[in-house]
Amino acid sequence: MIDEVQAVELFRFADPVQSVTVEVRCSDPLRMGEERYYAGEIVVESVFVSGRVGLQVSLEDLDDWERCLGALQAEEGVESA
């Protein structure tokens, strides 16, 4: 489970009974050569299931998120590779 004090919630899709969230921890990146990866989790919660799946997020991934969110805010379409 990601330390919630140091975690950033990238997004949350939710209604009164279920949610899907992506959280990323901002400290202690894993370094692989020049690239840094941050621990993250996809969190699913509902009345019939809940769980967490770990993932690694790079700075490039976060830059892509920023670009996509900016495009959505400007009411433009978004495509990902």
C-alpha positions as CSV (number, residue, x, y, z in Angstrom):
1,M,0.0,0.0,0.0
2,I,1.4,3.4,-1.0
3,D,2.1,5.8,1.9
4,E,-0.8,8.2,1.5
5,V,1.1,11.1,3.0
6,Q,3.6,11.1,0.1
7,A,1.2,9.9,-2.6
8,V,-0.3,12.0,-5.4
9,E,-3.6,11.0,-6.8
10,L,-3.4,11.3,-10.6
11,F,-7.0,10.7,-11.2
12,R,-10.2,9.3,-9.6
13,F,-13.3,8.0,-11.4
14,A,-16.0,7.6,-8.8
15,D,-19.7,7.4,-8.1
16,P,-21.4,6.7,-4.7
17,V,-20.5,3.0,-4.7
18,Q,-17.3,2.5,-6.7
19,S,-14.1,4.1,-7.7
20,V,-10.9,3.7,-9.7
21,T,-7.9,5.7,-8.7
22,V,-4.2,6.0,-9.8
23,E,-1.8,7.0,-7.0
24,V,1.9,7.7,-7.4
25,R,4.4,8.1,-4.6
26,C,6.6,11.2,-5.0
27,S,9.7,10.0,-3.2
28,D,12.4,7.3,-3.5
29,P,12.4,6.7,-7.3
30,L,13.8,3.5,-8.7
31,R,16.7,4.4,-11.0
32,M,17.4,2.4,-14.1
33,G,20.3,4.2,-15.9
34,E,19.2,7.8,-16.6
35,E,15.5,7.0,-16.2
36,R,13.6,7.3,-12.8
37,Y,10.5,5.3,-12.0
38,Y,8.1,6.1,-9.2
39,A,6.0,3.5,-7.4
40,G,2.3,3.7,-8.1
41,E,-0.9,1.8,-7.6
42,I,-4.2,1.4,-9.4
43,V,-6.8,1.2,-6.7
44,V,-10.3,-0.3,-7.4
45,E,-13.0,-0.1,-4.7
46,S,-16.6,-1.2,-4.9
47,V,-19.3,-3.2,-3.0
48,F,-18.3,-6.4,-4.6
49,V,-14.5,-6.1,-5.2
50,S,-11.6,-4.0,-4.0
51,G,-7.9,-4.3,-4.8
52,R,-4.6,-2.7,-5.6
53,V,-2.2,-3.3,-8.5
54,G,1.3,-2.0,-8.3
55,L,2.9,-0.1,-11.2
56,Q,5.9,2.0,-12.0
57,V,5.5,5.5,-13.6
58,S,8.3,7.4,-15.3
59,L,8.7,11.2,-15.6
60,E,7.9,10.7,-19.3
61,D,4.6,9.1,-18.3
62,L,3.8,12.0,-16.0
63,D,4.6,14.5,-18.8
64,D,2.1,12.6,-21.1
65,W,-0.5,12.8,-18.3
66,E,0.0,16.5,-18.1
67,R,-0.3,17.0,-21.9
68,C,-3.5,14.8,-22.0
69,L,-5.1,16.6,-19.1
70,G,-4.3,20.0,-20.6
71,A,-5.9,18.9,-23.9
72,L,-9.0,17.6,-22.2
73,Q,-9.3,20.9,-20.2
74,A,-9.1,22.8,-23.5
75,E,-11.9,20.4,-24.8
76,E,-9.5,18.9,-27.4
77,G,-9.3,15.2,-28.2
78,V,-6.6,13.0,-26.7
79,E,-4.9,9.9,-28.1
80,S,-2.3,7.8,-26.4
81,A,0.3,5.5,-27.9
